[in-house]
Amino acid sequence: MRYPYAVQLILDRYPCLKPEDVAERLRYSSFVSVSKRYLYFQVPKAACTKMKELLRALENAPPIKLLADNAALETRRDMFIHARENVPLPSLVDLDDRTQREVLESPVFLRMTFVRNPYTRLVSAWKNKVMLCEPGYEYLYVQIKGHLPEFHAKSLITFEEFVEYIATQCDLRTCNPHWRRQTDQIFSSALPFSFIGKIERMAEGLRRFEQHLGLSQHIVDDARNASGARDAGIYDGNLADKVYSLYEADFEALGYDRSAWPGNEPGSSERPQQGIVREETFNDEVIERNIIISLLYEERNRLRAQLHRASRLHLLAAADAVFSLRNIGFKFPSSMKAWFQRVLCRLFISTGGRGKPLKIQR
């Protein structure tokens, strides 16, 4: 079977992968501007939200569509930027083979991605997706704790428990992309990136993008360097060694220091108090979740109304059929009349009891 050029290129280097999985990852994670001659390949938990915001601005995208089709179960409105339709650029596999080859081989194309220190990236995934039981990640509670969180007193998944889960139950080549190895996420052995930036030096990486686009002004003014200072105290030497052993390929290929875990940097002997969230941040998160909950209730009510209308239409259609047969003088056997009566009663119940069930007259 013949596969798209980019898919075959990857399968040649990663024969253990399934073609459909490769195509799906390319479809979701790659963003190509043929006119501006760049490819961006996203790495979750490595500034991919910031990069998608930037691409939307460059492409004059319309407002973000909330509750978009095939969107993940997001808890903030701005996170619906990760619905593929909200970044109006084609993926590699949306292009024909000739264009795919040009994108991946032409020296005039900028092929870029951004990566992150594996230590801080894993902490970010734990905080954002796992610790607070983000929608769609409830299964981790069941697998790690044996049950969902209780109604009141919550037993949170600790970072140590999360790392142990990854070590014992995950294939880091293909697992959830938020903690998949970055080198596997971007198919680093197959895709010829011209630039792999580090979010710890985000501004430096964006300058490279600006130069490629020929811009005289900065495209992002607040591109701050990432910092793991707030995560100090989460790691100790033993846990850092365990994470390093899991993500050694990333440390080596992406040039991250094995000793650069939060709290182990020079001058970081004084550890900040853990578990403290700024009131502004707390309020922002609660408000965003409440708005999403309201939107979901509105969507539920809309769908209920549609179902009610559809049920009533089915009831009327059945009644019309019965009366049409009656009007042409068709004589129902007793068993047939009873069957029609049962059908109409069920339709009556499905409408929520509105209206009256019909009776077939002799």
VENKAJO-V788881 format. One record per residue. N is the residue number from 1. PSI is psi in degrees with one decimal (999 if undefined). D_FIRST is the distance of its C-alpha to the first C-alpha in Angstrom with 2 decimals. Layout:
BEGIN
n=N psi=PSI d_first=D_FIRST
n=N psi=PSI d_first=D_FIRST
END
This chain:
BEGIN
n=1 psi=138.3 d_first=0.00
n=2 psi=127.3 d_first=3.81
n=3 psi=161.0 d_first=6.46
n=4 psi=152.6 d_first=10.12
n=5 psi=-49.2 d_first=12.22
n=6 psi=-39.3 d_first=14.36
n=7 psi=-45.8 d_first=11.88
n=8 psi=-38.3 d_first=10.31
n=9 psi=-40.8 d_first=14.00
n=10 psi=-41.7 d_first=15.01
n=11 psi=-30.6 d_first=12.53
n=12 psi=-31.9 d_first=13.80
n=13 psi=-23.3 d_first=17.24
n=14 psi=68.4 d_first=16.75
n=15 psi=-15.3 d_first=14.46
n=16 psi=-14.1 d_first=16.43
n=17 psi=155.5 d_first=15.21
n=18 psi=137.8 d_first=12.79
n=19 psi=-40.9 d_first=10.29
n=20 psi=-32.3 d_first=12.20
n=21 psi=-39.7 d_first=15.42
n=22 psi=-46.7 d_first=14.82
n=23 psi=-40.3 d_first=14.08
n=24 psi=-40.2 d_first=17.15
n=25 psi=-41.4 d_first=19.31
n=26 psi=-39.6 d_first=18.61
n=27 psi=-36.6 d_first=19.32
n=28 psi=-34.8 d_first=22.59
n=29 psi=-15.3 d_first=23.81
n=30 psi=140.8 d_first=23.23
n=31 psi=122.3 d_first=25.61
n=32 psi=131.0 d_first=25.53
n=33 psi=106.9 d_first=28.36
n=34 psi=-38.3 d_first=27.38
n=35 psi=-38.6 d_first=31.00
n=36 psi=-3.6 d_first=32.55
n=37 psi=58.2 d_first=29.88
n=38 psi=154.7 d_first=29.26
n=39 psi=129.0 d_first=26.65
n=40 psi=131.9 d_first=27.97
n=41 psi=119.8 d_first=26.08
n=42 psi=146.5 d_first=28.05
n=43 psi=114.3 d_first=29.30
n=44 psi=142.0 d_first=31.05
n=45 psi=26.4 d_first=34.73
n=46 psi=59.5 d_first=34.83
n=47 psi=24.8 d_first=36.35
n=48 psi=-29.7 d_first=33.27
n=49 psi=-46.9 d_first=35.69
n=50 psi=-41.5 d_first=37.84
n=51 psi=-38.2 d_first=34.98
n=52 psi=-36.2 d_first=33.68
n=53 psi=-40.7 d_first=37.28
n=54 psi=-44.9 d_first=37.47
n=55 psi=-39.6 d_first=34.30
n=56 psi=-40.4 d_first=35.62
n=57 psi=-42.1 d_first=38.91
n=58 psi=-31.1 d_first=37.40
n=59 psi=7.6 d_first=35.42
n=60 psi=50.5 d_first=38.40
n=61 psi=151.1 d_first=36.52
n=62 psi=171.8 d_first=38.32
n=63 psi=149.7 d_first=39.92
n=64 psi=132.6 d_first=37.76
n=65 psi=119.0 d_first=36.76
n=66 psi=151.6 d_first=38.03
n=67 psi=41.6 d_first=36.29
n=68 psi=156.2 d_first=33.21
n=69 psi=138.2 d_first=30.30
n=70 psi=15.1 d_first=28.02
n=71 psi=152.7 d_first=30.65
n=72 psi=171.8 d_first=31.49
n=73 psi=80.1 d_first=34.85
n=74 psi=155.5 d_first=36.94
n=75 psi=4.8 d_first=40.69
n=76 psi=145.3 d_first=41.59
n=77 psi=-39.4 d_first=41.19
n=78 psi=-20.0 d_first=40.14
n=79 psi=-11.0 d_first=37.23
n=80 psi=-1.6 d_first=35.47
n=81 psi=-20.7 d_first=34.51
n=82 psi=-5.3 d_first=31.51
n=83 psi=128.0 d_first=30.14
n=84 psi=-36.0 d_first=27.33
n=85 psi=-14.3 d_first=28.92
n=86 psi=-4.1 d_first=32.13
n=87 psi=98.1 d_first=30.83
n=88 psi=63.6 d_first=29.97
n=89 psi=144.4 d_first=27.52
n=90 psi=156.3 d_first=23.78
n=91 psi=172.9 d_first=21.38
n=92 psi=-44.2 d_first=19.00
n=93 psi=-5.4 d_first=16.00
n=94 psi=-11.0 d_first=18.31
n=95 psi=158.9 d_first=18.51
n=96 psi=166.0 d_first=16.59
n=97 psi=-40.0 d_first=14.89
n=98 psi=-42.2 d_first=18.14
n=99 psi=-38.1 d_first=20.26
n=100 psi=-44.6 d_first=18.27
n=101 psi=-39.0 d_first=18.79
n=102 psi=-44.5 d_first=22.40
n=103 psi=-40.3 d_first=23.05
n=104 psi=-13.1 d_first=21.88
n=105 psi=-23.7 d_first=23.49
n=106 psi=134.3 d_first=26.43
n=107 psi=-12.4 d_first=29.81
n=108 psi=-7.1 d_first=31.22
n=109 psi=136.6 d_first=28.98
n=110 psi=116.8 d_first=30.40
n=111 psi=106.5 d_first=27.79
n=112 psi=155.7 d_first=29.84
n=113 psi=165.1 d_first=30.03
n=114 psi=138.6 d_first=33.03
n=115 psi=179.1 d_first=33.53
n=116 psi=153.5 d_first=36.47
n=117 psi=120.4 d_first=38.65
n=118 psi=-30.6 d_first=36.91
n=119 psi=-52.1 d_first=40.34
n=120 psi=-30.3 d_first=41.11
n=121 psi=-41.2 d_first=37.59
n=122 psi=-39.0 d_first=37.64
n=123 psi=-42.0 d_first=41.11
n=124 psi=-43.2 d_first=40.02
n=125 psi=-42.5 d_first=37.17
n=126 psi=-48.5 d_first=39.72
n=127 psi=-42.5 d_first=42.34
n=128 psi=-35.3 d_first=40.17
n=129 psi=-31.1 d_first=37.82
n=130 psi=-52.5 d_first=39.35
n=131 psi=-41.3 d_first=43.13
n=132 psi=17.7 d_first=43.93
n=133 psi=57.8 d_first=41.30
n=134 psi=142.3 d_first=39.32
n=135 psi=134.0 d_first=37.78
n=136 psi=-9.3 d_first=34.45
n=137 psi=15.5 d_first=35.65
n=138 psi=-29.7 d_first=38.10
n=139 psi=-28.1 d_first=35.94
n=140 psi=-37.9 d_first=37.01
n=141 psi=-44.0 d_first=40.62
n=142 psi=-42.7 d_first=39.94
n=143 psi=-35.5 d_first=38.03
n=144 psi=-43.5 d_first=40.61
n=145 psi=-18.3 d_first=43.83
n=146 psi=-2.6 d_first=43.14
n=147 psi=166.8 d_first=44.01
n=148 psi=163.1 d_first=43.96
n=149 psi=144.8 d_first=46.76
n=150 psi=168.0 d_first=50.16
n=151 psi=-39.3 d_first=51.94
n=152 psi=-85.2 d_first=54.39
n=153 psi=120.4 d_first=54.44
n=154 psi=131.4 d_first=50.99
n=155 psi=99.2 d_first=49.77
n=156 psi=148.4 d_first=47.38
n=157 psi=122.0 d_first=44.49
n=158 psi=162.8 d_first=45.76
n=159 psi=-38.4 d_first=43.78
n=160 psi=-41.0 d_first=44.34
n=161 psi=-39.0 d_first=42.88
n=162 psi=-44.4 d_first=39.82
n=163 psi=-39.7 d_first=39.27
n=164 psi=-39.4 d_first=39.74
n=165 psi=-45.5 d_first=37.16
n=166 psi=-41.8 d_first=34.61
n=167 psi=-32.0 d_first=35.60
n=168 psi=-21.2 d_first=35.31
n=169 psi=-0.1 d_first=32.63
n=170 psi=139.9 d_first=30.09
n=171 psi=106.9 d_first=27.09
n=172 psi=-4.2 d_first=27.81
n=173 psi=-29.4 d_first=24.27
n=174 psi=1.4 d_first=22.96
n=175 psi=-170.0 d_first=26.16
n=176 psi=130.5 d_first=27.88
n=177 psi=-17.0 d_first=27.43
n=178 psi=-21.6 d_first=31.22
n=179 psi=14.3 d_first=31.71
n=180 psi=149.0 d_first=28.36
n=181 psi=136.8 d_first=28.87
n=182 psi=-35.7 d_first=28.78
n=183 psi=-32.3 d_first=27.03
n=184 psi=-36.0 d_first=24.09
n=185 psi=-41.1 d_first=24.32
n=186 psi=6.1 d_first=23.96
n=187 psi=53.2 d_first=21.44
n=188 psi=-26.5 d_first=24.31
n=189 psi=-11.3 d_first=22.80
n=190 psi=-38.4 d_first=19.95
n=191 psi=125.9 d_first=21.51
n=192 psi=79.4 d_first=24.41
n=193 psi=137.9 d_first=27.08
n=194 psi=-14.9 d_first=30.15
n=195 psi=123.9 d_first=32.31
n=196 psi=105.2 d_first=32.39
n=197 psi=158.5 d_first=35.54
n=198 psi=133.9 d_first=37.55
n=199 psi=-17.1 d_first=39.04
n=200 psi=-17.8 d_first=42.23
n=201 psi=53.4 d_first=42.64
n=202 psi=-43.5 d_first=41.05
n=203 psi=-39.2 d_first=43.48
n=204 psi=-41.8 d_first=42.66
n=205 psi=-38.9 d_first=38.95
n=206 psi=-29.7 d_first=39.67
n=207 psi=-37.0 d_first=41.91
n=208 psi=-40.7 d_first=38.95
n=209 psi=-42.0 d_first=37.10
n=210 psi=-42.6 d_first=40.29
n=211 psi=-40.9 d_first=40.63
n=212 psi=-40.3 d_first=37.12
n=213 psi=-10.8 d_first=37.94
n=214 psi=32.9 d_first=41.31
n=215 psi=143.3 d_first=43.30
n=216 psi=-15.1 d_first=46.97
n=217 psi=155.1 d_first=47.32
n=218 psi=137.5 d_first=45.75
n=219 psi=-22.0 d_first=42.95
n=220 psi=122.9 d_first=43.93
n=221 psi=-22.0 d_first=47.56
n=222 psi=37.0 d_first=47.52
n=223 psi=85.9 d_first=44.72
n=224 psi=151.5 d_first=46.49
n=225 psi=141.5 d_first=45.47
n=226 psi=147.6 d_first=44.16
n=227 psi=138.0 d_first=46.70
n=228 psi=14.3 d_first=46.55
n=229 psi=-38.3 d_first=50.33
n=230 psi=-12.7 d_first=50.31
n=231 psi=3.9 d_first=48.18
n=232 psi=137.3 d_first=50.80
n=233 psi=-15.3 d_first=51.89
n=234 psi=-36.2 d_first=48.54
n=235 psi=150.1 d_first=47.72
n=236 psi=-179.8 d_first=49.79
n=237 psi=-42.9 d_first=49.11
n=238 psi=-43.5 d_first=47.57
n=239 psi=-38.2 d_first=45.16
n=240 psi=-40.7 d_first=44.20
n=241 psi=-38.5 d_first=43.47
n=242 psi=-43.9 d_first=41.21
n=243 psi=-39.9 d_first=39.22
n=244 psi=-43.2 d_first=39.03
n=245 psi=-31.8 d_first=37.62
n=246 psi=-36.8 d_first=34.84
n=247 psi=27.5 d_first=33.98
n=248 psi=-37.7 d_first=34.98
n=249 psi=-38.5 d_first=31.72
n=250 psi=-44.6 d_first=32.53
n=251 psi=-45.5 d_first=36.14
n=252 psi=-48.9 d_first=35.37
n=253 psi=-32.3 d_first=32.53
n=254 psi=-3.4 d_first=34.10
n=255 psi=40.0 d_first=37.66
n=256 psi=142.2 d_first=39.46
n=257 psi=130.6 d_first=42.62
n=258 psi=-30.6 d_first=42.68
n=259 psi=2.7 d_first=46.21
n=260 psi=49.9 d_first=45.54
n=261 psi=148.6 d_first=45.54
n=262 psi=129.7 d_first=47.64
n=263 psi=-8.9 d_first=51.26
n=264 psi=3.6 d_first=51.01
n=265 psi=155.8 d_first=51.37
n=266 psi=134.2 d_first=54.69
n=267 psi=12.3 d_first=57.31
n=268 psi=30.4 d_first=55.58
n=269 psi=-29.1 d_first=58.01
n=270 psi=110.5 d_first=59.22
n=271 psi=134.7 d_first=56.60
n=272 psi=155.1 d_first=56.48
n=273 psi=132.3 d_first=57.15
n=274 psi=157.4 d_first=54.00
n=275 psi=8.4 d_first=53.32
n=276 psi=124.3 d_first=55.08
n=277 psi=132.5 d_first=53.39
n=278 psi=142.4 d_first=55.10
n=279 psi=-38.4 d_first=56.52
n=280 psi=-44.0 d_first=54.84
n=281 psi=-43.8 d_first=51.39
n=282 psi=-48.4 d_first=52.15
n=283 psi=-40.3 d_first=53.37
n=284 psi=-44.6 d_first=50.39
n=285 psi=-42.9 d_first=47.92
n=286 psi=-43.7 d_first=49.97
n=287 psi=-45.2 d_first=50.34
n=288 psi=-42.2 d_first=46.63
n=289 psi=-39.2 d_first=45.85
n=290 psi=-39.0 d_first=48.59
n=291 psi=-43.1 d_first=47.26
n=292 psi=-41.4 d_first=43.75
n=293 psi=-42.5 d_first=45.39
n=294 psi=-42.9 d_first=47.37
n=295 psi=-38.9 d_first=44.29
n=296 psi=-38.1 d_first=42.59
n=297 psi=-40.4 d_first=45.75
n=298 psi=-43.1 d_first=45.85
n=299 psi=-40.4 d_first=42.26
n=300 psi=-45.6 d_first=43.15
n=301 psi=-37.9 d_first=46.24
n=302 psi=-43.5 d_first=44.35
n=303 psi=-36.4 d_first=41.83
n=304 psi=-42.5 d_first=44.73
n=305 psi=-40.5 d_first=46.48
n=306 psi=-42.4 d_first=43.44
n=307 psi=-39.8 d_first=43.15
n=308 psi=-44.2 d_first=46.88
n=309 psi=-42.1 d_first=46.70
n=310 psi=-39.9 d_first=43.80
n=311 psi=-41.4 d_first=45.72
n=312 psi=-37.4 d_first=48.81
n=313 psi=-39.9 d_first=46.97
n=314 psi=-40.1 d_first=45.66
n=315 psi=-44.9 d_first=49.23
n=316 psi=-38.4 d_first=50.66
n=317 psi=-40.9 d_first=48.10
n=318 psi=-41.6 d_first=49.03
n=319 psi=-42.4 d_first=52.71
n=320 psi=-41.4 d_first=52.37
n=321 psi=-41.6 d_first=50.76
n=322 psi=-47.7 d_first=53.60
n=323 psi=-29.5 d_first=56.34
n=324 psi=-43.9 d_first=54.84
n=325 psi=-39.9 d_first=55.00
n=326 psi=-38.9 d_first=58.51
n=327 psi=-22.4 d_first=59.72
n=328 psi=14.1 d_first=58.92
n=329 psi=16.6 d_first=61.07
n=330 psi=130.0 d_first=58.43
n=331 psi=115.9 d_first=60.13
n=332 psi=133.8 d_first=58.08
n=333 psi=159.6 d_first=58.68
n=334 psi=-41.9 d_first=59.75
n=335 psi=-37.6 d_first=56.55
n=336 psi=-40.1 d_first=54.43
n=337 psi=-40.1 d_first=56.66
n=338 psi=-39.0 d_first=56.32
n=339 psi=-45.1 d_first=52.52
n=340 psi=-38.3 d_first=52.51
n=341 psi=-41.5 d_first=54.97
n=342 psi=-41.7 d_first=52.73
n=343 psi=-46.1 d_first=49.71
n=344 psi=-35.1 d_first=51.85
n=345 psi=-40.8 d_first=53.27
n=346 psi=-42.5 d_first=49.85
n=347 psi=-37.1 d_first=48.95
n=348 psi=-44.6 d_first=52.33
n=349 psi=-38.6 d_first=51.63
n=350 psi=-20.1 d_first=48.19
n=351 psi=2.6 d_first=49.97
n=352 psi=15.0 d_first=52.02
n=353 psi=9.4 d_first=55.14
n=354 psi=137.9 d_first=55.77
n=355 psi=-175.2 d_first=57.48
n=356 psi=142.4 d_first=58.85
n=357 psi=143.4 d_first=57.18
n=358 psi=150.0 d_first=57.91
n=359 psi=138.1 d_first=59.89
n=360 psi=122.7 d_first=59.58
n=361 psi=153.9 d_first=63.03
n=362 psi=999 d_first=64.39
END
